[in-house]
Amino acid sequence: MSNSTTEDSVAVPLLSSLRRATNSTSQVAIVGSDVCPIESLDYEIAENDFFKQDWRGRSKVEIFQYVVMKWLLCFCIGIIVSLIGFANNLAVENLAGIKFVFTSNMMIAGRFGMGFVVFTATNLVLTLFASVITAFVAPAAAGSGIPEVKAYLNGVDAPDIFSLRTLVVKIIGNISAVSASLLIGKAGPMVHTGACVASILGQGGSKRYGLNWRWLRFFKNDRDRRDLVTCGSAAGIAASFRAPVGGVLFALEEMSSWWRSALLWRIFFSTAVVAIVLRALIDVCLSGKCGLFGKGGLIMFDVYSENASYHLGDVLPVLLLGVVGGILGSLYNFLLDKVLRAYNYIYEKGVAWKILLACAISIFTSCLLFGLPFLASCQPCPADALEECPTIGRSGNFKKYQCPPGHYNDLASLIFNTNDDAIKNLFSKNTDFEFHYFSVLLFFVTCFFLSIFSYGIVAPAGLFVPVIVTGASYGRFVGMLLGSNSNLNHGLFAVLGAASFLGGTMRMTVSTCVILLELTNNLLLLPMMMVVLLISKTVADGFNANIYNLIMKLKGFPYLYSHAEPYMRQLLVGDVVTGPLQVFNGIEKVETILHVLKTTNHNGFPVIDGPPLAAAPVLYGLILRAHILTLLKKRVFLSSPMACDSNTLAQFKAGEFAKKGSGRGDKIEDVELSEEELNMYLDLHPFSNASPYTVVETMSLAKALVLFREVGIRHLLVIPKTSNRPPVVGILTRHDFMPEHILGLHPSQSRSRWKRLRIRLRLPFLS
């Protein structure tokens, strides 16, 4: 593996101890700051004799059970994820509510110093708890989890990202961190939570804890588990924003690398279940009994703006809003990339430094949130206020803070608040005169930088809500500058600002548009929002990639993009295939098999038939390492090199070849054979995939990439152009398509100036 390519700084491994030893885009990745081995997923169906016999032997009842269980699991995912989402909001509302009520009571009594101590200490304890359980129990739970889920749906299998302990820490840690007033969100962690729930359900229980549900045995494969994880990720977004259609489009546009119509229906069903359950739970909270600070969190985005009346003259400010939003979004991604790199240098020093950094960020955040409102001047309460003014202790636009009776602090209404309530205040209608220029501008700058510094701490943290609140403050400030020159009120400008910043950072258009429309319940904003998103995304694409792609690069995930780089069209697949190639004969000696498995880490081996089974060596198929290990453990050996009889297949059950769960899988070190068994033979024919995908060695690398990604395969066999050569030239895996590997083998294909420009702009008409 080559480490010579440093043109893409985001492709360089973060840990200096690994920078010279390995290439992070191939076999290792950083998951929650832990380096772990990376494997690809086996989405391809191994069409061997055993598989065909198993499917032929299934009764109509079993087939009906398989179909019913698909839909039942989607229903269970929707129910569980919606309940977790409701519990998350309820917990945050109450924890944050208790903290704000105590602090407000002390400030009303004039005990500002004690209020600051209580506020800072509470935030510190909550942050410390979240960082400790994340660092020691489940490091993979750190961050939003969206890059991990996105990489998994692309075919990358990283250990522990969907384990039960990761799920538990993700839920508890995110509740604690968000309640600590850190500028982070719940949406990203909810996507990871939904994916964890779906993956665990698809595993069919756990042998380690004696839970093994036979009725879920059909889903112990990567294909079905991938579909379930896609449903879980969509349900997570739906539960975060009560946006069922937005959740479906988010999974389609941002998460999934492989799509089909049947999957669309199941995802839609899962998100519909989420919407129905949340609607029922929200009815319980409408009386205000759910949360001490608001009404349960889930209705914080339920903003009904007045009918938008706009004219042609409003288009120009909206266009400017999109352009600036794209520039700010790309700057945000650039700074976040640099901060995350700096954090990882700190994390090299040990777990104590991770926790110390999280605590430092918490203290710094508390000082800013508590101190900045003192810079804002007190405003007299409006005579026509629709709610109590000033608001004491709980949610609302008119925070009293340090102001005298009859006055309110507009900056405190945004800063000394939960992020959800801050968004509600910015989006709300008929509030054009409730916020001062200085307060909104200061709030925007604070959110912009605090969200960047808060995301990289060792705790479950999302980016959706911080980006929305930052964009909303930017949009509202633009609306205030325009004043009477625009027909749009400031709340609608806040919505458009949030859309522009989301488009500039995350580069999603359709799903973001639908999510924001479902949040605001205002379809009249659709044309303006579409224009803003398209412009902000186009502008930002000229500078860097979207935020999740940058984070995947930082984590070292070997993600395959849908487009092919220009230099791939100049190379053939034979130019990147490297050896040595390990093959097995159709009937192979056990000693040889054991030696190959112990001396290589390959997960797929071509099976070759030669004399006397064939006149000349020919490719029979491909067999997986996991299947060979199953055969060795079962000891279905032959005393002589002859084909096995039909009774051999009857010794196996489908579950023995099923995908293992998140626990420890079979290893070659666990196989112990006697000297007599080593001299016996193993017939690989019945268990080899007799129809693997193959490409000729003269195919362009770009064309092979399209096949590899679109079909979702793990091994792509390369066969020779002429017949006077061995039947297999090599095997293409995910690693062979990584730019670092290709340019390391062929430095002459380094990118020229126009290629750099094309890659930076990602122009579709040059793809």
C-alpha positions in Angstrom: 0.0 0.0 0.0 1.3 3.4 -0.9 1.5 6.4 1.4 3.1 8.8 -1.1 0.1 10.6 -2.2 -0.5 13.7 -0.1 -2.5 15.9 -2.5 -5.7 15.4 -0.7 -5.0 16.4 2.8 -8.2 14.9 4.1 -7.0 11.5 2.9 -4.0 11.5 5.3 -4.5 9.3 8.4 -4.9 11.3 11.5 -2.7 9.4 13.9 0.9 10.1 13.3 2.0 6.7 14.5 0.0 5.2 11.6 0.8 7.8 9.0 4.0 6.0 7.9 2.7 2.4 8.4 -0.7 2.1 6.8 -3.0 3.8 4.5 -6.2 4.7 6.2 -8.3 4.3 3.1 -7.9 0.6 2.9 -7.7 -1.7 5.9 -8.0 0.6 8.9 -10.2 3.5 9.9 -10.7 5.8 12.9 -14.0 5.1 14.5 -14.6 7.4 17.5 -10.8 8.0 17.5 -10.0 4.3 17.8 -8.2 2.6 14.9 -10.1 -0.5 13.9 -9.9 -3.0 11.0 -12.2 -2.3 8.1 -13.9 -5.0 6.1 -16.4 -4.8 3.2 -19.9 -6.2 3.3 -21.0 -9.2 1.2 -24.1 -7.8 -0.5 -23.8 -10.3 -3.4 -25.8 -13.5 -3.1 -23.5 -16.5 -3.2 -25.3 -18.6 -5.7 -23.8 -22.0 -4.9 -25.3 -25.4 -4.8 -26.1 -25.2 -1.1 -27.9 -21.9 -1.5 -30.0 -23.2 -4.4 -31.0 -26.3 -2.5 -31.9 -24.3 0.6 -34.2 -22.0 -1.4 -35.8 -24.9 -3.2 -36.5 -26.6 0.0 -38.3 -23.7 1.6 -42.0 -24.1 2.0 -44.7 -21.5 1.1 -45.1 -20.9 4.8 -41.5 -20.0 5.2 -41.6 -17.6 2.2 -44.7 -16.0 3.6 -43.0 -15.7 6.9 -40.0 -14.0 5.3 -42.2 -11.4 3.6 -44.3 -10.7 6.7 -41.2 -10.4 8.9 -39.8 -7.7 6.6 -42.8 -5.5 7.2 -43.1 -6.4 10.8 -39.4 -5.4 11.4 -40.1 -2.1 9.7 -43.0 -1.5 12.0 -40.9 -2.4 15.0 -38.2 0.0 13.9 -40.7 2.8 13.6 -42.2 2.1 17.0 -38.9 1.8 18.8 -37.2 4.8 17.2 -40.2 7.1 17.8 -40.3 6.1 21.4 -36.6 6.8 21.8 -37.0 10.1 20.0 -39.8 11.1 22.3 -37.8 10.0 25.4 -34.8 12.0 24.2 -36.8 15.2 23.9 -38.6 14.6 27.1 -35.3 14.0 29.0 -33.5 17.0 27.5 -36.5 19.3 28.1 -36.6 18.3 31.8 -32.9 18.3 32.5 -32.4 21.6 30.7 -35.6 22.9 32.3 -34.5 22.2 35.8 -31.1 23.9 35.1 -32.6 27.0 33.6 -35.3 27.3 36.3 -32.8 27.2 39.1 -30.4 29.6 37.4 -33.3 32.0 36.6 -34.5 31.9 40.2 -31.1 32.9 41.5 -30.8 35.7 38.9 -34.2 37.1 39.9 -33.0 37.1 43.5 -29.9 39.1 42.4 -27.5 36.2 43.1 -25.7 36.4 39.7 -22.5 34.9 40.9 -24.2 31.9 42.4 -26.4 31.5 39.2 -23.2 31.4 37.1 -21.7 28.7 39.4 -24.8 26.6 39.3 -25.1 27.0 35.5 -21.5 26.2 34.8 -21.2 23.3 37.3 -24.4 21.6 36.0 -23.2 21.9 32.4 -19.7 20.6 33.4 -21.2 17.5 35.2 -23.4 16.6 32.3 -20.6 17.0 29.8 -18.2 15.0 32.0 -20.7 12.2 32.3 -21.3 12.1 28.5 -17.6 12.1 27.7 -16.6 9.5 30.3 -19.2 6.9 29.2 -18.4 7.6 25.5 -14.6 7.3 26.0 -14.6 4.2 28.2 -17.7 2.3 27.2 -18.4 3.0 23.5 -15.9 5.3 21.6 -17.8 4.5 18.4 -20.8 6.5 19.8 -18.9 9.8 19.5 -20.0 12.3 16.9 -23.2 12.3 15.0 -22.9 8.7 13.6 -24.1 9.8 10.2 -20.7 9.2 8.5 -20.5 5.7 10.0 -24.0 4.8 8.8 -23.4 6.3 5.4 -20.2 4.3 5.0 -22.0 1.1 6.1 -24.6 1.6 3.5 -21.8 2.1 1.0 -20.4 -1.4 1.9 -18.0 -0.5 4.7 -18.2 -2.6 7.9 -16.5 -1.1 10.9 -16.7 -2.9 14.2 -19.0 -1.9 17.1 -20.7 1.0 15.2 -24.1 -0.9 15.6 -23.5 -2.7 18.9 -25.9 -2.7 21.8 -23.5 -0.7 24.0 -23.0 1.9 21.3 -26.8 2.3 21.1 -27.1 2.8 24.9 -24.2 5.2 25.1 -25.5 7.1 22.0 -28.9 7.7 23.7 -27.8 8.5 27.2 -24.6 10.4 26.1 -26.5 12.6 23.7 -29.2 13.5 26.2 -26.6 14.5 28.7 -24.5 16.5 26.2 -27.4 18.4 24.7 -28.8 19.1 28.2 -25.3 20.6 29.0 -26.1 23.5 26.7 -23.4 22.5 24.3 -24.1 23.7 20.8 -24.8 20.3 19.4 -27.9 18.5 18.1 -30.0 15.4 18.5 -30.8 14.6 14.8 -27.5 13.1 13.8 -27.3 10.8 16.8 -31.0 9.8 16.2 -30.0 8.6 12.7 -27.3 6.5 14.3 -29.7 5.3 17.0 -32.2 4.3 14.4 -29.6 2.4 12.4 -28.4 0.6 15.6 -32.0 -0.4 16.5 -32.5 -1.8 12.9 -29.2 -3.7 12.9 -29.8 -5.3 16.3 -33.3 -6.4 15.3 -31.9 -7.9 12.1 -29.3 -9.9 14.0 -31.9 -12.1 15.4 -30.7 -11.8 19.0 -27.4 -12.6 20.6 -25.8 -16.0 21.3 -23.6 -14.4 23.9 -26.6 -13.6 26.1 -28.6 -16.6 25.2 -31.1 -14.7 23.0 -31.5 -16.3 19.6 -34.7 -15.8 17.8 -35.1 -18.4 15.1 -37.9 -16.5 13.4 -35.4 -13.8 12.4 -32.9 -16.2 10.9 -33.8 -15.0 7.4 -32.2 -11.6 7.9 -28.8 -12.8 8.9 -27.2 -11.5 5.7 -25.7 -8.2 4.6 -28.4 -7.5 2.0 -31.4 -7.6 4.3 -29.5 -6.0 7.1 -28.6 -3.1 4.8 -32.2 -2.5 4.0 -33.1 -2.5 7.7 -30.4 0.0 8.5 -31.6 2.3 5.7 -35.1 2.1 7.3 -33.6 2.9 10.7 -31.7 5.9 9.4 -34.8 7.4 7.8 -36.8 6.7 10.9 -34.2 8.6 12.9 -34.6 11.8 10.9 -38.4 11.4 10.9 -38.3 11.2 14.7 -36.0 14.1 15.1 -38.0 16.6 13.0 -41.4 14.9 12.7 -40.7 14.9 9.0 -41.6 11.4 7.6 -41.3 12.3 3.9 -38.1 14.3 4.7 -36.7 11.1 6.4 -37.4 9.0 3.3 -35.7 11.6 1.0 -32.8 12.0 3.4 -32.1 8.2 3.2 -32.4 8.4 -0.6 -30.3 11.5 -1.2 -27.7 11.4 1.5 -27.4 8.0 3.1 -28.1 5.1 0.7 -25.7 4.0 -2.1 -28.1 1.4 -3.4 -31.9 1.9 -3.9 -34.9 0.0 -5.2 -38.6 0.6 -5.2 -39.4 -2.2 -2.7 -37.1 -0.6 -0.2 -38.8 2.8 -0.8 -42.1 1.4 0.3 -40.7 -0.1 3.5 -38.9 3.1 4.4 -42.0 5.1 3.8 -43.9 2.6 6.1 -41.3 3.0 8.9 -41.4 6.8 8.8 -45.2 6.8 8.7 -45.3 4.7 11.8 -42.9 7.2 13.4 -45.2 10.1 12.5 -48.3 8.4 13.8 -46.7 7.5 17.2 -45.2 10.9 17.7 -48.5 12.6 16.9 -50.2 10.5 19.6 -47.4 11.3 22.1 -47.5 15.0 21.3 -51.1 15.2 22.2 -50.1 14.2 25.7 -47.6 17.1 25.8 -49.9 19.8 24.5 -51.0 20.7 28.0 -47.4 21.5 28.9 -47.0 18.7 31.4 -44.2 16.9 29.5 -41.3 19.3 29.9 -40.3 22.0 32.4 -38.9 24.0 29.5 -41.4 24.0 26.7 -43.9 21.3 25.9 -41.9 18.2 25.4 -39.5 19.4 22.7 -41.3 17.6 19.9 -43.4 20.6 19.1 -40.6 23.1 19.2 -40.4 23.2 15.4 -44.2 23.3 14.9 -44.1 26.9 13.5 -47.0 28.2 11.5 -45.8 31.2 9.6 -48.2 33.6 8.0 -49.0 33.3 4.3 -45.9 34.4 2.4 -46.6 37.1 -0.1 -43.6 37.9 -2.2 -42.9 39.6 -5.5 -40.2 39.7 -8.1 -38.3 42.2 -6.2 -37.8 39.7 -3.4 -35.9 37.3 -5.6 -32.7 39.3 -5.7 -32.2 39.3 -1.8 -33.0 35.6 -1.8 -30.4 34.9 -4.4 -27.9 36.9 -2.4 -28.9 34.9 0.7 -28.1 31.7 -1.2 -24.7 32.9 -2.4 -23.6 34.1 1.0 -25.0 30.9 2.6 -22.9 28.8 0.2 -19.7 30.7 1.1 -20.4 30.6 4.8 -21.2 26.9 4.6 -18.0 26.0 2.8 -16.0 28.1 5.3 -17.8 26.2 8.1 -16.8 22.9 6.6 -13.2 24.1 6.1 -12.9 25.3 9.7 -14.5 22.2 11.1 -12.1 20.0 9.2 -9.2 21.8 10.7 -10.6 21.7 14.2 -11.2 18.0 14.0 -7.7 17.4 12.9 -6.3 19.4 15.7 -8.5 17.5 18.2 -7.2 14.2 17.0 -3.6 15.3 17.6 -4.7 16.0 21.2 -6.5 12.7 21.4 -3.3 10.9 20.6 -2.2 11.7 24.1 -4.8 9.4 25.7 -8.3 9.2 27.1 -7.7 11.8 29.8 -7.0 14.4 27.2 -10.3 13.7 25.4 -12.3 14.2 28.6 -10.2 17.2 29.6 -10.9 18.8 26.2 -14.7 18.2 26.5 -14.7 19.8 30.0 -12.8 22.8 28.7 -15.3 23.3 25.9 -18.1 23.0 28.4 -16.7 25.7 30.7 -15.9 28.0 27.8 -19.4 27.5 26.4 -21.0 28.2 29.8 -19.0 31.4 30.2 -20.1 32.6 26.8 -23.8 31.7 27.2 -24.0 33.3 30.6 -22.0 36.4 30.0 -22.9 37.5 26.5 -26.5 38.5 27.3 -25.1 41.1 29.6 -23.7 42.9 26.5 -27.3 43.4 25.1 -29.4 46.3 26.3 -32.8 45.7 27.9 -35.9 46.3 25.7 -39.3 47.4 26.9 -42.0 44.8 26.6 -44.3 45.3 23.6 -47.8 46.3 24.4 -49.3 43.8 22.0 -47.2 40.8 23.0 -49.0 37.5 22.4 -47.3 35.8 25.4 -46.2 36.8 28.9 -43.5 39.4 29.0 -41.0 39.1 30.5 -40.7 35.3 30.4 -39.3 34.0 33.6 -37.6 30.6 33.9 -39.1 28.9 30.8 -39.4 29.1 27.1 -40.4 32.3 25.2 -39.2 35.3 23.2 -39.0 37.6 26.2 -36.4 36.5 28.7 -36.1 38.7 31.7 -32.5 37.8 32.6 -31.0 40.8 34.4 -33.5 43.3 33.1 -35.9 45.3 35.4 -39.6 44.6 35.5 -41.4 45.3 32.2 -38.3 44.7 30.1 -36.6 41.8 28.4 -33.2 40.7 27.1 -33.6 39.7 23.4 -30.1 38.1 23.3 -30.9 35.9 26.3 -34.0 34.7 24.5 -31.7 33.2 22.0 -28.6 32.2 24.0 -29.9 31.3 27.4 -32.2 28.7 26.0 -32.3 25.3 24.4 -31.4 25.1 20.7 -34.9 24.0 19.8 -36.4 27.0 21.5 -33.9 29.3 19.9 -34.9 28.1 16.5 -38.6 28.5 17.4 -37.9 32.1 18.4 -36.1 32.9 15.2 -38.7 31.2 13.0 -41.7 32.7 14.8 -43.9 35.2 12.9 -44.9 38.7 14.0 -41.6 39.2 15.8 -39.9 41.7 13.4 -39.3 44.2 16.2 -38.4 41.9 19.1 -34.7 41.4 18.3 -32.0 44.0 17.9 -29.3 43.9 15.1 -26.4 43.5 17.5 -28.1 40.7 19.4 -28.8 38.6 16.3 -25.4 39.3 14.8 -23.6 38.3 18.0 -25.8 35.2 18.3 -24.8 34.2 14.8 -21.1 34.6 15.4 -21.4 32.7 18.7 -23.3 29.8 17.1 -21.0 29.6 14.1 -17.8 29.1 16.1 -19.2 27.3 19.2 -20.8 24.6 17.0 -17.5 24.0 15.3 -15.6 23.6 18.5 -18.3 21.6 20.2 -18.8 18.9 17.6 -15.4 17.1 17.9 -15.6 16.4 21.6 -15.8 12.7 22.8 -19.6 12.7 23.1 -22.6 11.9 20.9 -23.1 15.2 19.0 -25.1 16.1 15.9 -24.7 18.9 13.4 -28.2 19.4 12.0 -29.6 21.6 14.8 -26.5 23.8 15.2 -26.4 24.4 11.4 -30.1 25.2 11.4 -29.9 27.6 14.3 -26.8 29.3 12.9 -28.4 29.6 9.4 -31.6 30.9 11.0 -29.8 33.7 12.8 -27.9 34.6 9.6 -31.1 34.7 7.6 -32.9 36.8 10.2 -30.1 39.3 10.3 -30.3 39.7 6.5 -34.1 40.2 6.9 -33.5 42.9 9.5 -31.0 44.7 7.2 -33.5 44.7 4.3 -36.3 45.9 6.6 -39.3 47.3 4.7 -37.5 46.7 1.3 -38.8 43.1 1.3 -42.3 41.7 1.6 -41.0 38.7 3.6 -41.1 38.9 7.4 -38.0 38.2 9.5 -39.2 34.7 10.5 -39.4 33.6 6.9 -35.9 35.0 6.2 -34.7 32.9 9.1 -36.2 29.8 7.5 -34.5 30.6 4.2 -31.3 31.4 6.0 -31.4 28.0 7.6 -32.0 26.4 4.2 -29.0 28.3 2.7 -26.7 27.3 5.5 -27.8 23.6 5.3 -27.3 23.6 1.6 -23.8 25.2 2.0 -22.6 22.7 4.7 -24.5 19.4 4.0 -25.1 19.9 0.3 -28.5 18.3 0.4 -31.3 19.9 -1.6 -34.5 17.8 -1.9 -34.5 16.3 1.5 -33.5 19.6 3.2 -36.3 21.4 1.4 -38.9 18.9 2.4 -37.7 18.7 6.0 -37.9 22.5 6.4 -41.3 22.6 4.8 -42.6 20.0 7.2 -41.1 21.9 10.1 -42.7 25.2 9.2 -45.9 23.9 7.6 -45.7 26.5 4.8 -45.7 25.2 1.2 -45.8 28.8 -0.1 -42.1 29.0 0.7 -41.3 26.1 -1.7 -40.1 28.2 -4.7 -37.9 30.5 -2.6 -36.4 27.6 -0.7 -35.6 25.6 -3.8 -33.8 28.6 -5.3 -31.8 29.2 -2.1 -30.8 25.5 -1.7 -29.7 25.1 -5.3 -27.6 28.3 -5.3 -26.0 27.7 -1.9 -25.1 24.1 -2.8 -23.7 25.1 -6.2 -21.5 27.9 -4.7 -20.3 25.7 -1.8 -19.4 22.8 -4.2 -16.8 25.2 -5.8 -14.8 25.2 -2.5 -15.0 21.8 -0.8 -17.0 18.6 -0.2 -20.0 18.3 2.0 -19.4 18.0 5.7 -20.2 14.3 6.0 -17.9 13.4 3.2 -15.1 15.4 4.8 -15.7 13.6 8.1 -15.7 10.2 6.4 -12.3 11.1 4.9 -11.0 12.1 8.3 -12.2 8.8 9.8 -10.5 6.9 7.0 -13.6 5.2 5.6 -12.9 3.8 2.1 -16.1 5.3 0.7 -16.8 4.8 -3.0 -18.4 7.8 -4.7 -20.8 7.5 -7.6 -18.5 9.4 -10.0 -15.2 8.2 -11.4 -12.1 10.4 -11.3 -10.8 11.5 -14.7 -7.6 9.5 -14.4 -9.5 6.3 -13.9 -10.6 6.5 -17.6 -7.0 6.4 -18.6 -6.2 3.2 -16.6 -7.3 -0.4 -17.1 -8.2 -2.8 -14.3 -5.1 -4.8 -15.1 -3.0 -1.7 -14.2 -4.2 -1.7 -10.5 -4.5 -5.4 -9.7 -1.7 -6.4 -7.4 -0.6 -9.8 -6.2 0.0 -12.4 -5.1 -3.3 -14.0 -6.0 -4.3 -16.9 -3.9 -6.5 -19.6 -5.5 -7.9 -22.9 -4.5 -8.4 -26.0 -6.6 -12.0 -27.3 -6.7 -10.9 -30.2 -4.5 -8.2 -28.9 -2.3 -6.0 -30.5 0.4 -7.0 -29.4 3.9 -3.4 -28.6 4.9 -3.1 -26.2 1.9 -6.3 -24.4 2.8 -5.2 -24.0 6.4 -1.9 -22.6 5.4 -3.4 -20.1 3.0 -6.0 -18.9 5.6 -3.3 -18.4 8.2 -0.8 -16.6 5.9 -3.3 -14.2 4.2 -6.2 -11.9 5.2 -8.1 -12.3 2.0 -11.9 -12.8 2.3 -12.5 -14.3 -1.1 -10.6 -16.9 -3.1 -11.1 -18.0 -6.8 -11.8 -21.7 -7.2 -10.1 -23.2 -10.2 -10.8 -26.6 -11.9 -8.0 -28.3 -13.7 -7.3 -31.8 -14.9 -8.9 -34.3 -14.5 -12.0 -32.2 -13.9 -11.3 -30.0 -16.9 -9.1 -30.2 -20.0 -7.5 -26.9 -19.1 -7.6 -24.7 -16.0 -10.9 -22.9 -15.9 -12.6 -20.6 -13.3 -15.3 -22.4 -11.4 -16.3 -19.7 -9.0 -15.5 -17.8 -5.8 -15.6 -19.0 -2.2 -15.6 -16.7 0.9 -13.3 -17.1 3.9 -16.3 -17.3 6.3 -17.7 -20.3 4.3 -14.4 -22.1 4.3 -14.1 -21.7 8.1 -17.6 -23.2 8.5 -16.5 -26.2 6.4 -13.4 -26.7 8.4 -15.2 -26.5 11.7 -17.8 -29.0 10.4 -15.0 -31.3 9.2 -16.6 -32.5 6.0 -13.4 -33.9 4.7 -12.7 -36.5 2.1 -10.1 -39.2 2.3 -9.3 -38.9 -1.4 -9.5 -36.1 -4.0 -12.9 -36.9 -5.3 -16.2 -35.0 -5.4 -18.5 -35.2 -2.4 -21.9 -36.9 -2.6 -25.3 -35.3 -2.2 -25.4 -36.3 1.5 -22.8 -33.7 2.3 -25.2 -30.8 1.8 -27.7 -32.4 4.1 -25.2 -32.0 7.0 -25.5 -28.2 6.9 -28.2 -25.8 7.9 -28.6 -22.3 6.4 -27.9 -20.7 9.7 -24.4 -22.1 9.8 -23.5 -19.9 6.7 -25.5 -16.9 8.0 -23.9 -13.5 8.7 -22.5 -13.3 12.2 -23.8 -10.5 14.5 -21.8 -7.7 16.0 -20.0 -10.2 18.3 -16.9 -12.2 17.6 -16.9 -14.2 14.3 -15.1 -17.3 13.4 -11.3 -17.2 13.2 -8.8 -19.5 11.6 -6.9 -19.6 14.9 -9.9 -21.4 16.5 -9.7 -24.3 14.0 -7.6 -27.2 15.4 -7.1 -30.2 13.2 -5.2 -33.4 13.6 -2.3 -34.6 11.4 -4.6 -37.1 9.8 -7.2 -34.5 9.0 -4.6 -32.2 7.5 -3.8 -34.8 4.9 -7.5 -35.1 3.8 -9.3 -33.2 1.1 -12.2 -30.7 0.9 -14.6 -30.3 -2.0 -15.3 -26.6 -2.4 -17.6 -26.9 -5.4 -21.0 -27.1 -3.6 -20.2 -24.0 -1.5 -18.5 -21.8 -4.2 -20.4 -19.0 -5.9 -20.5 -20.4 -9.4 -21.5 -17.1 -11.0 -19.2 -14.4 -9.6 -19.0 -11.0 -11.3 -16.0 -10.9 -13.7 -14.4 -8.2 -15.9 -11.8 -8.5 -18.6 -8.4 -7.0 -17.7 -8.7 -4.4 -20.6 -11.8 -2.8 -19.1 -11.3 0.8 -18.0 -11.0 1.3 -14.2 -13.8 3.9 -14.4 -16.2 1.4 -15.9 -15.3 -1.2 -13.4 -16.0 1.2 -10.6 -19.5 1.9 -11.8 -20.2 -1.9 -11.9 -18.5 -2.4 -8.5 -20.5 0.3 -6.7 -23.9 0.0 -8.4 -24.1 -3.8 -8.0 -22.7 -3.6 -4.4 -20.2 -6.3 -4.6 -17.1 -7.1 -2.5 -14.9 -9.0 -5.0 -14.6 -8.4 -8.7 -12.6 -11.1 -10.5 -10.3 -10.0 -13.4 -10.0 -12.5 -16.2 -7.4 -12.4 -19.0 -7.9 -11.1 -22.5 -6.2 -14.1 -24.1 -6.8 -17.8 -23.4 -3.1 -18.8 -23.0 -2.9 -17.3 -19.5 -4.2 -18.4 -16.1 -8.0 -18.2 -15.8 -7.9 -15.4 -13.2 -5.5 -12.4 -13.3 -6.5 -10.9 -9.9 -9.3 -9.7 -7.7 -10.5 -6.0 -7.5 -11.6 -5.0 -4.0 -12.7 -1.7 -2.5 -9.1 -0.8 -1.8 -8.1 -1.0 -5.4 -10.5 1.9 -6.3 -9.1 4.2 -3.7 -7.3 7.3 -5.2 -4.4 6.9 -2.8 -3.8 3.3 -3.9 -4.1 4.1 -7.6 -1.9 7.2 -7.6 0.6 5.4 -5.5 0.9 2.7 -8.2 0.9 5.3 -11.1 2.4 8.6 -10.0 2.3 9.7 -13.6 -1.5 10.0 -13.4 -1.2 12.8 -10.8 -3.9 15.4 -11.3 -3.2 18.3 -13.7 -4.6 21.7 -13.1 -7.9 21.1 -15.1 -8.4 17.8 -13.3 -8.0 19.5 -9.9 -10.6 22.1 -11.0 -13.0 19.4 -12.2 -12.7 17.4 -9.0 -13.1 20.5 -6.9 -16.2 21.6 -8.7 -17.6 18.1 -9.3 -19.2 19.3 -12.5 -21.7 16.6 -13.6 -21.3 17.2 -17.3 -17.6 16.2 -17.1 -18.3 13.0 -15.2 
